């Protein structure tokens, strides 16, 4: 079986398309679902409490950026349309906002587990149905990779990433207000960390640990 890097760009796109789209969009669907459960109906009124990825797709963040990164051979990430949450509508605004934030990364973890199972099934099928088995193996690897990258990335404590929302629940209101003033600069901070090679260092340790744990869980070496 060829390494994924040896596949053509079209083949790689066909393998990565569904894992990337679902990883990015269902992350936002999890935010929408949890916000509704905790009392805020904003996402429901905007039609965002749905597993339909079309409702969450951002043309640039969900399609263009991941496609370019795939073509360049770097690690792949992206974003969907952010789910609006009206914090004052939540039952316990401060702590519930942390649960809403955590829902996205946890959705990515669950999807990573699902793709790891698909990867294992691919190895089971590859002997009897090589083409189907290989496609499942490649898709499983892609699904585990993108979901773990998004999970770890979103848990970084950089506003407006989910990690910052979680931290804000455990610090004073005054400190949280000052901390979240960094939000307009969050993208620039991430780009700076990416260009300096620091972002990959922050992600690689937790990513590799979780990937190895999932592969062991499903019995894949």
N, C-alpha and C positions, 0 to 999 in steps of 0.2 A: 504494500500500500504506500502511495506517495505521501511525503510530508505535505502539510497544507501549503507551505511556502512554494511548493513546486506546481501548484494548481494555477490555471490561468485566472485572470482577473474576473472573467465571467463566472467561472466555477466558484471562485471565492465569494463573489456577490450572492450567488444562489444559495450558498451554505450559510452565510452570515445574515442574510436579509431578515428572515423570521426571528432568529434569536435577538438581533439588535432591536427590531421594531417592538417586539413584545417586552423586552427588558426595559426599554425606555418608557413606553406608554403605560404598561401595567404598573410601573412604579408610581406614576401619577394617579392612576385609577385607585391604587391603595390609599393614597392621601385623601382622595375624594370620598371613598367609602368610609374611612375612619372618621373624617370630619363630620360626615352625616350622622354616624353612630353616636358621636359625642355632642351632637346638638346643633351643628351648623348646616343649614340647607343650601348654602350658596352654590356649592358644586352641583347639587341636584337640580337646582333651577337653571343651571347652564348646561345641563345634559352631560356632565362629566362623571357621574357615578355609573360607569359602564365599562365592560371589558372590551368594547369595540375600540381597537387601536386608532381607527380613523378620527375619533373624537379628540384624541390626545396628540396627534402628530403635529410637530412643528417642522415645516419643510426644510429649514436650515439645520436645526439641531438633531432631528430624527433621521433625516435622509442624507443631506449634503455633507455635513461634517463627518459622520461615520464613514461615508463612502470615500471621501478624500483620505481620511486616516488609513482606511483599508488599503487604498491604492499606494499610499506612501510606506506602508509596512510597519507603522507604529502601533502603539496600543490604542484600542478603539474605545471611544466614549461619545456621549451625545446627550441631548436633553429633549424633552417634550414640552408642550405648552404647560406652563405652571398652573396648578390648580389653585384658584383663589379661595382663601379661607378667611372668614370674618371672625377673628379671634374672640370678640366680645360675645358672640353667639354660643360659644362653647360652654358647657356646664361648669367647668373649672378652667377658665381661659389659659392660665399659665401652664399648668401641668398637662392639660389636654392637648395643648399645642405641641408638647414634646411627644405625646403618643401619636399624633397625626404625622409629625416629622419622621418618627421611627417606623411607621407603617411602610414607607417607600423602600428603605433598605431591607426590611424584613421580607417584603414581596420579592425583591431580587434574590434573597437567600433561598426562599422557597422555589423560585424558578431555577436557580442553580442546582438545587437538589433534583428537580424534575429532569433537567438536561443531563445530569450525571447518570440518572437511571436510563435515559435514552442512549447515552454513550455505552453503558453496559449491555443493553439489548443489541446495539450495533455489533459488538464483539461476539455476541451469541449467534447472530444471524449471518455474519460475514462469510462463514464457511459454506453455508447452503445458498445464500443469496448475496453474492459479493457486492453488487451495485447498491442494493438497499442497505446492506450492512455498513459499507464504507460511508454512504451519505449520512447515516445515523451517527456514526462515529465522529465524522467531521462536524456535523451539526451539534452534537453533544459537547464537543470540545469548545466550539464557538459559544454555545449557550452558557456553559459554566464560566468561561472567560469573561464575557461581557457583563454577566450579572454580578460576578464577584468584583470586577473593576468598578462598576457603578455603585455597588454596596459600600465598598471601602471609600471610594471618592466622596460619596454623599455624606459619609459619617465624619469627614474632616471638619474641624471646628472653624470653618471660614464662612461668614455670612455671604450669601443666603443659603448655603448648603444645609442639609438636614441636621448635621452635627451641631451647628450653631443654635438651631431651635431647641435642641435637647439641652445644651449647656445653659441656655437662657432660662430654662425652667428651674435651675438650681442655684441661680445667683440673684442678688437683689434687683429690684425693678430699676433702680438708678443705674447700676452697673450693666444690666441687660440693655437698657436704652443706649448707653454709650457704646457698648459692644456692637450692637446692631446698626450703629451709624456707619459701620464699615461696609454695609451691604452694597451700596453703589459701586464700591471698588473691588468687590469680591471676584468678578471675572478677571480684572486686571491682575489681582494677586495670584489667581490660578495660572494665568498665562505666564506671569513672571516666574513662578515656581516650575512651570513646564519647561520654559526656555533655559532655566538654570539647571535642569536635570534633577531638581529636588522633589518634584511631584511624583516622579516614577519611584524614587527612593521611599517616599512616604507610603506609597501604595503597594510596592512589591513584597514587603515582608508579610503583612496580613494577607495579601492575595495568595502568595505561595503556600502559607500555612493552611488557609481555608481550602485551596484547591487540592492539596495533598490529603486533607481530612476527608473531603468528599469522594475522592478517588478511592481511598481506602474503604470508605463506607460502602461503596458499591462493588468493591473487589476488582478495581482496575489499577494496574501497575503503570 
